[in-house]
């Protein structure tokens, strides 16, 4: 175990609310090992760590571990308590969640990443930290060392959007749609797109953090290279049907969990949607999504 920080945890006084518990203070965590994870519900990197954090919470709770999630939003709709509650229920999260809409807990920890793990000992000192995915066995060993126990690591299998990425074939980067962070957007038609370039189709209003479709029939095209393609979408107060294609055809066996083999799907709540999971050879493919109703907000493409 590294002594990455060995400083006292700043606590959670800056939280704007709590879910799955009442407000937690230093007295509530005194004498316990605490694992703090910063997350936001559309983050694919967090989603792929979640099976491990959930398993650690369940496996080590009676040994003295308390897991606390800190939800610090990236997009405007991630500030909404109902949306966070919905994500917690859908992802089967039972440990306490500090709602950090004002970034005060984030700043108190001097954190810069989703996801981030902070390992706090019984004296309230941060003894280790890890940012991003991976290092799961080492992280679990840190938890065991702080608890004073030694046993085999828990068995974890991520499925669906929580499954590990296919790192050997992952050549497409996280891609933001809003103008504040957009890269490689072009006006080229789908058939002319270069790898990792994309274009908006139809009438959109592009904002800093995303884009909102003004008329039905609009969509997005993206030339990608990855096993999985996800898109963070917010349908607002209604449901928005959509249709996807790969190379101009229905996805068939390459459909993700949120569409059928014909490419039909329905955006019902704000979250990350898995649209493509290729079962065969991974190669450059042109993805298109068409929305059959207006009003959808799209934020970011992620890949796996």
Residue pairs with C-beta under 8 A, 6 or more apart in sequence:
1 119
1 127
1 128
1 141
1 142
1 145
1 146
2 128
3 127
3 128
4 126
4 127
4 128
4 129
5 118
5 125
5 126
5 127
5 128
5 129
6 125
6 126
6 127
7 125
7 126
8 124
8 125
8 126
9 34
9 36
9 109
9 118
9 120
9 124
9 125
9 126
10 105
10 108
10 109
11 25
11 26
11 108
12 23
12 24
12 25
12 68
12 70
12 98
12 105
13 104
13 108
14 100
14 102
14 104
14 105
14 107
14 108
15 23
15 70
15 98
15 99
15 100
15 104
15 105
16 99
16 100
16 101
16 102
16 104
17 81
17 98
17 99
17 101
18 24
18 96
18 97
18 98
18 99
19 71
19 81
19 84
19 85
19 88
19 96
19 97
19 99
20 88
20 93
20 94
20 95
20 96
20 97
21 96
21 97
24 68
24 96
24 98
26 124
29 66
29 68
29 120
29 124
30 124
31 64
31 122
32 64
32 65
32 66
32 122
33 64
33 65
33 66
33 119
33 120
33 121
33 122
33 143
33 146
33 147
34 65
34 66
34 67
34 68
34 119
34 120
35 53
35 56
35 57
35 65
35 66
35 67
35 68
35 117
35 118
35 119
35 120
35 143
36 68
36 69
36 70
36 109
36 117
36 118
36 120
37 46
37 49
37 53
37 67
37 68
37 69
37 70
37 115
37 116
37 117
37 118
38 69
38 70
38 72
38 100
38 106
38 109
38 111
38 113
38 114
38 115
38 116
39 46
39 50
39 69
39 70
39 71
39 72
39 114
39 115
40 46
40 71
40 72
40 73
40 74
40 75
40 78
40 114
41 71
41 78
41 83
41 84
41 87
41 91
41 271
41 272
42 74
42 75
42 78
42 232
42 270
42 271
42 272
42 299
42 300
43 74
43 114
43 115
43 272
44 161
44 174
44 230
44 272
44 302
44 303
44 304
45 114
45 115
45 132
45 133
46 114
46 115
47 91
47 161
47 162
47 272
48 133
48 158
48 161
48 162
48 163
48 164
48 165
48 304
49 115
49 117
49 133
49 136
50 91
50 93
50 158
50 162
51 156
51 157
51 158
51 162
52 136
52 139
52 140
52 156
53 67
53 69
53 117
54 91
54 92
54 93
55 154
55 156
56 65
56 67
56 140
56 143
56 154
57 65
57 67
57 94
57 95
59 154
60 143
60 144
60 147
61 67
63 147
63 149
64 122
64 147
65 143
65 147
66 95
66 96
67 95
67 96
68 95
68 96
68 97
68 98
69 93
69 95
69 96
69 97
69 98
70 97
70 98
70 100
70 105
70 106
71 78
71 84
71 97
71 98
71 99
71 100
72 100
72 101
72 103
72 105
72 106
72 111
72 114
73 79
73 100
73 101
74 114
75 209
75 210
75 232
75 234
75 299
75 300
76 209
77 83
77 234
77 270
77 297
78 84
78 270
79 101
80 270
81 99
83 269
83 270
84 97
84 99
86 269
86 271
87 93
87 271
88 97
90 271
98 105
100 106
109 116
109 118
112 131
113 131
113 132
115 131
115 132
115 133
116 129
116 130
116 131
117 129
117 130
117 131
117 139
118 126
118 128
118 129
119 126
119 127
119 128
119 129
119 139
119 142
119 143
119 146
120 126
120 127
121 127
121 146
122 146
127 142
127 146
128 139
128 142
130 138
130 139
133 164
133 165
136 153
136 156
137 153
140 153
140 154
141 153
144 150
144 151
158 164
160 257
160 274
161 230
161 257
161 272
161 274
163 304
164 304
165 226
165 227
165 228
165 303
165 304
166 226
166 227
166 228
166 282
166 304
169 225
169 226
169 227
169 282
170 225
170 226
170 227
170 303
170 304
171 195
171 196
171 225
171 226
172 195
172 196
172 224
172 225
172 226
172 229
172 301
172 303
173 196
173 303
174 300
174 301
174 302
174 303
175 182
175 183
175 184
175 196
175 198
175 222
175 300
175 301
175 302
176 182
176 183
176 299
176 300
177 200
177 206
177 210
177 211
177 220
177 298
177 299
177 300
177 301
178 206
178 207
178 208
178 209
178 210
178 211
178 299
179 206
179 207
179 208
180 208
180 209
182 206
184 196
184 197
184 198
185 197
185 198
185 199
185 200
186 193
186 194
186 197
186 198
186 199
187 199
188 194
188 197
188 199
189 199
189 221
190 199
190 201
190 221
190 248
190 286
190 288
191 286
193 199
193 221
193 222
193 223
193 286
194 223
195 223
195 224
195 225
195 284
196 223
196 224
196 225
197 222
197 223
198 220
198 221
198 222
198 223
198 301
199 220
199 221
200 206
200 211
200 218
200 219
200 220
201 218
201 219
201 220
201 221
201 288
201 290
202 213
202 214
202 215
202 217
202 218
202 219
203 213
203 214
203 215
203 218
204 211
204 212
204 213
204 214
204 218
205 211
205 212
205 214
209 299
210 234
210 297
210 298
210 299
210 300
211 297
211 298
212 295
212 296
212 297
213 291
213 294
213 295
213 296
213 297
213 298
214 294
215 294
216 291
216 292
216 293
216 294
217 290
217 291
217 292
218 290
218 291
218 294
219 242
219 288
219 289
219 290
219 291
220 231
220 288
220 289
220 298
221 286
221 287
221 288
222 229
222 286
222 287
222 288
222 301
223 284
223 285
223 286
223 287
224 284
224 285
224 287
224 301
224 303
225 282
225 283
225 284
225 285
226 282
226 303
226 304
227 277
227 278
227 282
227 303
227 304
228 256
228 274
228 276
228 277
228 278
228 303
228 304
229 256
229 274
229 275
229 276
229 287
229 301
229 303
230 256
230 272
230 273
230 274
230 275
230 301
230 302
230 303
230 304
231 272
231 273
231 275
231 289
231 298
231 300
231 301
231 302
232 270
232 271
232 272
232 273
232 298
232 299
232 300
232 302
233 240
233 267
233 270
233 271
233 273
233 296
233 297
233 298
233 299
234 267
234 270
234 296
234 297
234 298
234 299
235 267
235 268
235 269
235 270
235 295
235 296
235 297
236 295
236 296
236 297
238 293
238 295
239 266
239 267
239 268
240 266
240 267
240 291
240 292
240 293
240 295
240 296
241 264
241 265
241 266
241 267
241 291
241 292
241 293
242 264
242 265
242 266
242 267
242 289
242 290
242 291
242 292
242 296
243 263
243 264
243 265
243 289
243 290
243 292
244 251
244 255
244 259
244 263
244 265
244 275
244 276
244 287
244 288
244 289
244 290
245 251
245 263
245 287
245 288
246 254
246 276
246 285
246 286
246 287
246 288
247 285
247 286
248 286
248 288
250 261
250 262
250 263
251 259
251 261
251 263
251 276
252 261
253 261
253 279
253 280
254 276
254 277
254 278
254 279
254 280
255 261
255 263
255 275
255 276
255 277
256 273
256 274
256 275
256 276
256 277
257 274
257 277
258 265
258 273
258 274
258 275
259 265
259 275
265 273
265 275
267 273
267 296
272 302
275 287
275 289
276 285
276 287
278 285
